[in-house]
Amino acid sequence: MSSQSEVMHCYERIAALAAQMLSLTRNCQWGELPAHEAIYSGMVDRLKEIEPLESLHEEQVARKYFLLSRIASQQAEISSLVMPQLRHLGEVLRNLEQQESLQKAYGQHSDIRL
C-alpha cells in the first residue's frame, strides 16, 4: 500500500469507525464504545504521522474533505448523545460519595431507634 492510499485508507477507516460509534451511541451500547474509540484514536495518530509526508491528488483531497465533514457531523451527534449520559453518571457518583460520607460520619449501623 502506498503512502497516499494509506492516508486515504485512514480517512475511510476513521469515517467508518465514527459511523459505528454513532450507531453504538444511538443504541446506548456504552460498553462497546471504548474499544472503538481506541481504534479510532490509533488511526488518527497514524494519520498524523503519514499525512504530512504525502500530497494527495485533487480527487483524494475532495474525498478527504467530504469524509472530514461527515466525521465532524457524526462526532457532534455522538457528543450530544454522550454528554447527558456523562452528566448523569457524574450525578450518580456524587450521590454515592455523599452516601458514603454520611455512612462514615454517622456509622454504618442503622439499627439505632429514636
NUZAKOL-424610 format. One record per residue (C-alpha): residue number from 1; residue in one letter; y negated, x, z negated. Coordinates in nm, 2 decimals, always signed. Each point is the difference from the previous one (the first is absolute). Example, Ala and Ser with C-alpha at 12.3 -4.5 7.8 and 13.67 -1.06 7.14 Angstrom:
2
<pt><pos>1</pos><code>a</code><y>+0.45</y><x>+1.23</x><z>-0.78</z></pt>
<pt><pos>2</pos><code>s</code><y>-0.34</y><x>+0.14</x><z>+0.07</z></pt>
This chain:
114
<pt><pos>1</pos><code>m</code><y>+0.00</y><x>+0.00</x><z>+0.00</z></pt>
<pt><pos>2</pos><code>s</code><y>-0.33</y><x>+0.15</x><z>+0.10</z></pt>
<pt><pos>3</pos><code>s</code><y>-0.29</y><x>+0.00</x><z>-0.25</z></pt>
<pt><pos>4</pos><code>q</code><y>-0.19</y><x>-0.27</x><z>+0.20</z></pt>
<pt><pos>5</pos><code>s</code><y>+0.29</y><x>-0.23</x><z>-0.01</z></pt>
<pt><pos>6</pos><code>e</code><y>+0.06</y><x>+0.08</x><z>-0.36</z></pt>
<pt><pos>7</pos><code>v</code><y>-0.36</y><x>-0.09</x><z>-0.08</z></pt>
<pt><pos>8</pos><code>m</code><y>+0.04</y><x>-0.34</x><z>+0.17</z></pt>
<pt><pos>9</pos><code>h</code><y>+0.34</y><x>-0.04</x><z>-0.16</z></pt>
<pt><pos>10</pos><code>c</code><y>-0.17</y><x>+0.04</x><z>-0.34</z></pt>
<pt><pos>11</pos><code>y</code><y>-0.26</y><x>-0.27</x><z>+0.09</z></pt>
<pt><pos>12</pos><code>e</code><y>+0.27</y><x>-0.23</x><z>+0.12</z></pt>
<pt><pos>13</pos><code>r</code><y>+0.22</y><x>+0.06</x><z>-0.31</z></pt>
<pt><pos>14</pos><code>i</code><y>-0.30</y><x>-0.05</x><z>-0.23</z></pt>
<pt><pos>15</pos><code>a</code><y>-0.09</y><x>-0.33</x><z>+0.17</z></pt>
<pt><pos>16</pos><code>a</code><y>+0.36</y><x>-0.12</x><z>-0.03</z></pt>
<pt><pos>17</pos><code>l</code><y>+0.01</y><x>+0.10</x><z>-0.37</z></pt>
<pt><pos>18</pos><code>a</code><y>-0.33</y><x>-0.18</x><z>-0.06</z></pt>
<pt><pos>19</pos><code>a</code><y>+0.15</y><x>-0.31</x><z>+0.16</z></pt>
<pt><pos>20</pos><code>q</code><y>+0.31</y><x>+0.02</x><z>-0.22</z></pt>
<pt><pos>21</pos><code>m</code><y>-0.20</y><x>+0.06</x><z>-0.31</z></pt>
<pt><pos>22</pos><code>l</code><y>-0.21</y><x>-0.31</x><z>+0.08</z></pt>
<pt><pos>23</pos><code>s</code><y>+0.31</y><x>-0.21</x><z>+0.05</z></pt>
<pt><pos>24</pos><code>l</code><y>+0.14</y><x>+0.12</x><z>-0.34</z></pt>
<pt><pos>25</pos><code>t</code><y>-0.34</y><x>-0.07</x><z>-0.16</z></pt>
<pt><pos>26</pos><code>r</code><y>-0.02</y><x>-0.35</x><z>+0.15</z></pt>
<pt><pos>27</pos><code>n</code><y>+0.36</y><x>-0.07</x><z>-0.13</z></pt>
<pt><pos>28</pos><code>c</code><y>-0.08</y><x>+0.15</x><z>-0.35</z></pt>
<pt><pos>29</pos><code>q</code><y>+0.27</y><x>+0.26</x><z>+0.04</z></pt>
<pt><pos>30</pos><code>w</code><y>-0.19</y><x>+0.24</x><z>-0.22</z></pt>
<pt><pos>31</pos><code>g</code><y>+0.30</y><x>+0.22</x><z>-0.09</z></pt>
<pt><pos>32</pos><code>e</code><y>+0.04</y><x>+0.11</x><z>+0.36</z></pt>
<pt><pos>33</pos><code>l</code><y>-0.36</y><x>+0.11</x><z>+0.06</z></pt>
<pt><pos>34</pos><code>p</code><y>+0.01</y><x>+0.34</x><z>-0.17</z></pt>
<pt><pos>35</pos><code>a</code><y>+0.27</y><x>+0.13</x><z>+0.23</z></pt>
<pt><pos>36</pos><code>h</code><y>-0.19</y><x>-0.11</x><z>+0.31</z></pt>
<pt><pos>37</pos><code>e</code><y>-0.32</y><x>+0.13</x><z>-0.14</z></pt>
<pt><pos>38</pos><code>a</code><y>+0.16</y><x>+0.34</x><z>-0.05</z></pt>
<pt><pos>39</pos><code>i</code><y>+0.12</y><x>+0.02</x><z>+0.36</z></pt>
<pt><pos>40</pos><code>y</code><y>-0.34</y><x>-0.13</x><z>+0.12</z></pt>
<pt><pos>41</pos><code>s</code><y>-0.18</y><x>+0.28</x><z>-0.21</z></pt>
<pt><pos>42</pos><code>g</code><y>+0.23</y><x>+0.26</x><z>+0.14</z></pt>
<pt><pos>43</pos><code>m</code><y>-0.07</y><x>-0.11</x><z>+0.36</z></pt>
<pt><pos>44</pos><code>v</code><y>-0.38</y><x>+0.01</x><z>-0.07</z></pt>
<pt><pos>45</pos><code>d</code><y>+0.04</y><x>+0.35</x><z>-0.15</z></pt>
<pt><pos>46</pos><code>r</code><y>+0.19</y><x>+0.11</x><z>+0.30</z></pt>
<pt><pos>47</pos><code>l</code><y>-0.26</y><x>-0.15</x><z>+0.24</z></pt>
<pt><pos>48</pos><code>k</code><y>-0.27</y><x>+0.19</x><z>-0.19</z></pt>
<pt><pos>49</pos><code>e</code><y>+0.19</y><x>+0.33</x><z>+0.07</z></pt>
<pt><pos>50</pos><code>i</code><y>+0.07</y><x>-0.05</x><z>+0.37</z></pt>
<pt><pos>51</pos><code>e</code><y>-0.28</y><x>-0.21</x><z>+0.14</z></pt>
<pt><pos>52</pos><code>p</code><y>-0.27</y><x>+0.26</x><z>-0.01</z></pt>
<pt><pos>53</pos><code>l</code><y>+0.22</y><x>+0.23</x><z>+0.20</z></pt>
<pt><pos>54</pos><code>e</code><y>+0.02</y><x>-0.22</x><z>+0.31</z></pt>
<pt><pos>55</pos><code>s</code><y>-0.22</y><x>-0.21</x><z>+0.21</z></pt>
<pt><pos>56</pos><code>l</code><y>+0.11</y><x>-0.34</x><z>+0.13</z></pt>
<pt><pos>57</pos><code>h</code><y>-0.02</y><x>-0.14</x><z>+0.35</z></pt>
<pt><pos>58</pos><code>e</code><y>-0.24</y><x>-0.29</x><z>+0.06</z></pt>
<pt><pos>59</pos><code>e</code><y>+0.28</y><x>-0.26</x><z>-0.02</z></pt>
<pt><pos>60</pos><code>q</code><y>+0.13</y><x>+0.15</x><z>-0.32</z></pt>
<pt><pos>61</pos><code>v</code><y>-0.35</y><x>-0.01</x><z>-0.15</z></pt>
<pt><pos>62</pos><code>a</code><y>-0.03</y><x>-0.37</x><z>+0.09</z></pt>
<pt><pos>63</pos><code>r</code><y>+0.34</y><x>-0.07</x><z>-0.16</z></pt>
<pt><pos>64</pos><code>k</code><y>-0.09</y><x>+0.20</x><z>-0.30</z></pt>
<pt><pos>65</pos><code>y</code><y>-0.31</y><x>-0.20</x><z>-0.07</z></pt>
<pt><pos>66</pos><code>f</code><y>+0.19</y><x>-0.33</x><z>+0.06</z></pt>
<pt><pos>67</pos><code>l</code><y>+0.26</y><x>+0.11</x><z>-0.26</z></pt>
<pt><pos>68</pos><code>l</code><y>-0.27</y><x>+0.11</x><z>-0.24</z></pt>
<pt><pos>69</pos><code>s</code><y>-0.17</y><x>-0.33</x><z>+0.03</z></pt>
<pt><pos>70</pos><code>r</code><y>+0.33</y><x>-0.18</x><z>-0.07</z></pt>
<pt><pos>71</pos><code>i</code><y>+0.08</y><x>+0.23</x><z>-0.29</z></pt>
<pt><pos>72</pos><code>a</code><y>-0.34</y><x>-0.05</x><z>-0.16</z></pt>
<pt><pos>73</pos><code>s</code><y>+0.04</y><x>-0.38</x><z>+0.03</z></pt>
<pt><pos>74</pos><code>q</code><y>+0.34</y><x>+0.01</x><z>-0.15</z></pt>
<pt><pos>75</pos><code>q</code><y>-0.11</y><x>+0.23</x><z>-0.28</z></pt>
<pt><pos>76</pos><code>a</code><y>-0.29</y><x>-0.24</x><z>-0.08</z></pt>
<pt><pos>77</pos><code>e</code><y>+0.24</y><x>-0.29</x><z>-0.03</z></pt>
<pt><pos>78</pos><code>i</code><y>+0.25</y><x>+0.20</x><z>-0.21</z></pt>
<pt><pos>79</pos><code>s</code><y>-0.29</y><x>+0.09</x><z>-0.23</z></pt>
<pt><pos>80</pos><code>s</code><y>-0.12</y><x>-0.36</x><z>-0.03</z></pt>
<pt><pos>81</pos><code>l</code><y>+0.36</y><x>-0.10</x><z>-0.10</z></pt>
<pt><pos>82</pos><code>v</code><y>+0.08</y><x>+0.29</x><z>-0.23</z></pt>
<pt><pos>83</pos><code>m</code><y>-0.33</y><x>+0.01</x><z>-0.20</z></pt>
<pt><pos>84</pos><code>p</code><y>+0.05</y><x>-0.34</x><z>-0.17</z></pt>
<pt><pos>85</pos><code>q</code><y>+0.35</y><x>+0.11</x><z>-0.10</z></pt>
<pt><pos>86</pos><code>l</code><y>-0.13</y><x>+0.32</x><z>-0.14</z></pt>
<pt><pos>87</pos><code>r</code><y>-0.27</y><x>-0.18</x><z>-0.20</z></pt>
<pt><pos>88</pos><code>h</code><y>+0.27</y><x>-0.24</x><z>-0.14</z></pt>
<pt><pos>89</pos><code>l</code><y>+0.22</y><x>+0.29</x><z>-0.09</z></pt>
<pt><pos>90</pos><code>g</code><y>-0.29</y><x>+0.17</x><z>-0.18</z></pt>
<pt><pos>91</pos><code>e</code><y>-0.06</y><x>-0.32</x><z>-0.20</z></pt>
<pt><pos>92</pos><code>v</code><y>+0.37</y><x>-0.02</x><z>-0.09</z></pt>
<pt><pos>93</pos><code>l</code><y>+0.00</y><x>+0.36</x><z>-0.11</z></pt>
<pt><pos>94</pos><code>r</code><y>-0.32</y><x>-0.05</x><z>-0.21</z></pt>
<pt><pos>95</pos><code>n</code><y>+0.16</y><x>-0.30</x><z>-0.17</z></pt>
<pt><pos>96</pos><code>l</code><y>+0.32</y><x>+0.19</x><z>-0.08</z></pt>
<pt><pos>97</pos><code>e</code><y>-0.21</y><x>+0.29</x><z>-0.14</z></pt>
<pt><pos>98</pos><code>q</code><y>-0.19</y><x>-0.25</x><z>-0.22</z></pt>
<pt><pos>99</pos><code>q</code><y>+0.32</y><x>-0.16</x><z>-0.12</z></pt>
<pt><pos>100</pos><code>e</code><y>+0.14</y><x>+0.35</x><z>-0.08</z></pt>
<pt><pos>101</pos><code>s</code><y>-0.32</y><x>+0.09</x><z>-0.18</z></pt>
<pt><pos>102</pos><code>l</code><y>+0.02</y><x>-0.32</x><z>-0.21</z></pt>
<pt><pos>103</pos><code>q</code><y>+0.36</y><x>+0.05</x><z>-0.08</z></pt>
<pt><pos>104</pos><code>k</code><y>-0.08</y><x>+0.36</x><z>-0.13</z></pt>
<pt><pos>105</pos><code>a</code><y>-0.30</y><x>-0.13</x><z>-0.19</z></pt>
<pt><pos>106</pos><code>y</code><y>+0.18</y><x>-0.29</x><z>-0.17</z></pt>
<pt><pos>107</pos><code>g</code><y>+0.35</y><x>+0.12</x><z>+0.00</z></pt>
<pt><pos>108</pos><code>q</code><y>+0.29</y><x>-0.12</x><z>+0.21</z></pt>
<pt><pos>109</pos><code>h</code><y>+0.12</y><x>-0.25</x><z>-0.26</z></pt>
<pt><pos>110</pos><code>s</code><y>-0.10</y><x>-0.35</x><z>+0.08</z></pt>
<pt><pos>111</pos><code>d</code><y>+0.20</y><x>-0.15</x><z>-0.29</z></pt>
<pt><pos>112</pos><code>i</code><y>-0.30</y><x>-0.01</x><z>-0.24</z></pt>
<pt><pos>113</pos><code>r</code><y>-0.08</y><x>-0.36</x><z>-0.08</z></pt>
<pt><pos>114</pos><code>l</code><y>-0.34</y><x>-0.13</x><z>-0.11</z></pt>
